[in-house]
Amino acid sequence: MESSIEVLLAAEEKMDKCVEFLHHELSGLRTGKASPSLVENITVEYYGTATRRRDIATISTPEPRLLVISPFDPSSLGAIEKAINAANIGITPMNDGRLIRVPIPEMSEQRRKDMAKVASRATEEQRIAVRNVRRDANELLKTLQKNGKITEDDRDENLEEVQKLTDNRIKKMDDMLAAKEKEMMVV
């Protein structure tokens, strides 16, 4: 059986993974400016193998509204272009035979609101995941107390600590969402 410290450490680790996942999700959402994370993890069909874009090309942002993708192998240009189109993220790549230029168009007000809703939904999913971790940790702590491994006072103290971890991670997520929404609404 686990100790209360192991329960707390496991809960903290799982909650941190939820925060990291949300950070990754939000970084991939389109705002009004060029960001390499938009196309960072797009999967490209390269020589019959699904490969991440970042493994076959470099990306730069020479201008605020332009991404430039430089493949290591020029024969992969078509596959990268096709993958970006298939990702359906509202951008159209232009292949000039050496590079792929991806102009980032201005987002309409409706598109900004839609992206904000997507960000809110992703944040809520991770809040729920954190609350589920809290529930599981609380159940384990109550079981430890019931089995005589920890005292009632230790259980109550640890339940309080789990709640603090939960509140802290949810606040981080809310702050990340607020920052992303602010970034999206800048014209």
Secondary structure, 3 states (H helix, E strand, C coil): CCCHHHHHHHHHHHHHHHHHHHHHHHHCCCCCCCCHHHCCCCEEEECCEEEEHHHCEEEEEEECCEEEEEECCHHHHHHHHHHHHHCCCCCCCEECCCCEEEECCCCCHHHHHHHHHHHHHHHHHHHHHHHHHHHHHHHHHHHHHHCCCCCHHHHHHHHHHHHHHHHHHHHHHHHHHHHHHHHHHCC
